[in-house]
Amino acid sequence: MLAATTAHAEFYNGNDLLRMMRGSTSDQISAMGYVTGVADALHKVTVCVPNGVTAGQVNDVVKAFLEATPSVRHFSADSVSTAALQAV
């Protein structure tokens, strides 16, 4: 028997992502992988990351955005990452 539950499309929200970015080395690597995955998925679709930009720079932009904009941290991590990268 299967139970019906509410579906969730996101794995992390902005609070989770920022916590990972500030966490252990393993958490920081996971966060960078997540953010670069979002940037890669949206490259030339809704986000235009210039050539030569490093994964570290992309991560720094998203982290700075999350730290400066606590009012959006409850949104999904992919949406706040997208907003941060579009704001640059």
C-alpha positions as YAML, in Angstrom:
chain: A
units: angstrom
residues:
- id: 1
  name: MET
  ca: [0.00, 0.00, 0.00]
- id: 2
  name: LEU
  ca: [1.30, 3.46, -0.92]
- id: 3
  name: ALA
  ca: [0.58, 6.56, 1.10]
- id: 4
  name: ALA
  ca: [-0.12, 9.85, -0.63]
- id: 5
  name: THR
  ca: [2.23, 12.66, 0.32]
- id: 6
  name: THR
  ca: [2.88, 16.19, -0.81]
- id: 7
  name: ALA
  ca: [5.34, 16.33, -3.70]
- id: 8
  name: HIS
  ca: [8.41, 18.53, -3.39]
- id: 9
  name: ALA
  ca: [10.36, 19.53, -6.48]
- id: 10
  name: GLU
  ca: [13.42, 20.89, -4.70]
- id: 11
  name: PHE
  ca: [16.08, 19.07, -2.72]
- id: 12
  name: TYR
  ca: [17.42, 22.13, -0.89]
- id: 13
  name: ASN
  ca: [16.29, 25.63, -0.08]
- id: 14
  name: GLY
  ca: [18.50, 28.69, 0.29]
- id: 15
  name: ASN
  ca: [18.93, 28.12, 4.03]
- id: 16
  name: ASP
  ca: [20.17, 24.58, 3.38]
- id: 17
  name: LEU
  ca: [22.54, 25.76, 0.67]
- id: 18
  name: LEU
  ca: [24.03, 28.54, 2.80]
- id: 19
  name: ARG
  ca: [24.44, 26.13, 5.71]
- id: 20
  name: MET
  ca: [26.35, 23.79, 3.37]
- id: 21
  name: MET
  ca: [28.48, 26.67, 2.08]
- id: 22
  name: ARG
  ca: [29.47, 27.50, 5.67]
- id: 23
  name: GLY
  ca: [29.83, 23.88, 6.78]
- id: 24
  name: SER
  ca: [32.51, 21.23, 6.67]
- id: 25
  name: THR
  ca: [34.83, 20.85, 3.70]
- id: 26
  name: SER
  ca: [32.62, 18.04, 2.43]
- id: 27
  name: ASP
  ca: [29.52, 20.24, 2.73]
- id: 28
  name: GLN
  ca: [31.28, 23.10, 0.93]
- id: 29
  name: ILE
  ca: [32.28, 20.80, -1.94]
- id: 30
  name: SER
  ca: [28.69, 19.55, -2.19]
- id: 31
  name: ALA
  ca: [27.38, 23.12, -2.25]
- id: 32
  name: MET
  ca: [29.83, 24.12, -4.96]
- id: 33
  name: GLY
  ca: [28.80, 21.09, -7.01]
- id: 34
  name: TYR
  ca: [25.15, 22.02, -6.60]
- id: 35
  name: VAL
  ca: [25.68, 25.66, -7.60]
- id: 36
  name: THR
  ca: [27.87, 24.83, -10.60]
- id: 37
  name: GLY
  ca: [25.29, 22.26, -11.68]
- id: 38
  name: VAL
  ca: [22.59, 24.93, -11.63]
- id: 39
  name: ALA
  ca: [24.86, 27.32, -13.55]
- id: 40
  name: ASP
  ca: [25.69, 24.63, -16.14]
- id: 41
  name: ALA
  ca: [22.04, 23.66, -16.56]
- id: 42
  name: LEU
  ca: [21.01, 27.28, -17.14]
- id: 43
  name: HIS
  ca: [24.03, 28.37, -19.18]
- id: 44
  name: LYS
  ca: [22.83, 30.28, -22.25]
- id: 45
  name: VAL
  ca: [19.21, 29.63, -21.27]
- id: 46
  name: THR
  ca: [18.53, 32.12, -18.49]
- id: 47
  name: VAL
  ca: [22.06, 32.72, -17.19]
- id: 48
  name: CYS
  ca: [25.04, 33.86, -19.25]
- id: 49
  name: VAL
  ca: [28.17, 33.06, -17.27]
- id: 50
  name: PRO
  ca: [31.13, 34.67, -19.04]
- id: 51
  name: ASN
  ca: [33.95, 32.49, -20.35]
- id: 52
  name: GLY
  ca: [36.76, 32.04, -17.86]
- id: 53
  name: VAL
  ca: [34.60, 32.31, -14.75]
- id: 54
  name: THR
  ca: [35.56, 29.61, -12.26]
- id: 55
  name: ALA
  ca: [33.32, 27.37, -10.19]
- id: 56
  name: GLY
  ca: [34.67, 29.17, -7.13]
- id: 57
  name: GLN
  ca: [33.54, 32.52, -8.49]
- id: 58
  name: VAL
  ca: [30.06, 31.20, -9.24]
- id: 59
  name: ASN
  ca: [29.90, 29.77, -5.72]
- id: 60
  name: ASP
  ca: [31.08, 33.08, -4.22]
- id: 61
  name: VAL
  ca: [28.38, 35.01, -6.08]
- id: 62
  name: VAL
  ca: [25.62, 32.74, -4.83]
- id: 63
  name: LYS
  ca: [26.97, 32.71, -1.27]
- id: 64
  name: ALA
  ca: [27.23, 36.52, -1.20]
- id: 65
  name: PHE
  ca: [23.67, 36.78, -2.53]
- id: 66
  name: LEU
  ca: [22.34, 34.43, 0.15]
- id: 67
  name: GLU
  ca: [24.20, 36.30, 2.90]
- id: 68
  name: ALA
  ca: [23.00, 39.69, 1.66]
- id: 69
  name: THR
  ca: [19.38, 38.65, 1.01]
- id: 70
  name: PRO
  ca: [18.04, 36.61, 3.93]
- id: 71
  name: SER
  ca: [14.47, 37.28, 2.83]
- id: 72
  name: VAL
  ca: [14.80, 34.81, -0.07]
- id: 73
  name: ARG
  ca: [16.51, 31.94, 1.74]
- id: 74
  name: HIS
  ca: [13.28, 29.97, 2.15]
- id: 75
  name: PHE
  ca: [12.95, 29.63, -1.64]
- id: 76
  name: SER
  ca: [14.40, 26.63, -3.45]
- id: 77
  name: ALA
  ca: [18.19, 26.60, -3.79]
- id: 78
  name: ASP
  ca: [18.00, 26.42, -7.57]
- id: 79
  name: SER
  ca: [15.78, 29.51, -7.76]
- id: 80
  name: VAL
  ca: [17.97, 31.60, -5.44]
- id: 81
  name: SER
  ca: [21.09, 30.43, -7.30]
- id: 82
  name: THR
  ca: [19.48, 31.47, -10.56]
- id: 83
  name: ALA
  ca: [18.49, 34.87, -9.16]
- id: 84
  name: ALA
  ca: [22.02, 35.44, -7.85]
- id: 85
  name: LEU
  ca: [23.61, 34.58, -11.19]
- id: 86
  name: GLN
  ca: [21.11, 36.69, -13.14]
- id: 87
  name: ALA
  ca: [21.84, 39.68, -10.90]
- id: 88
  name: VAL
  ca: [25.50, 39.78, -11.94]
...
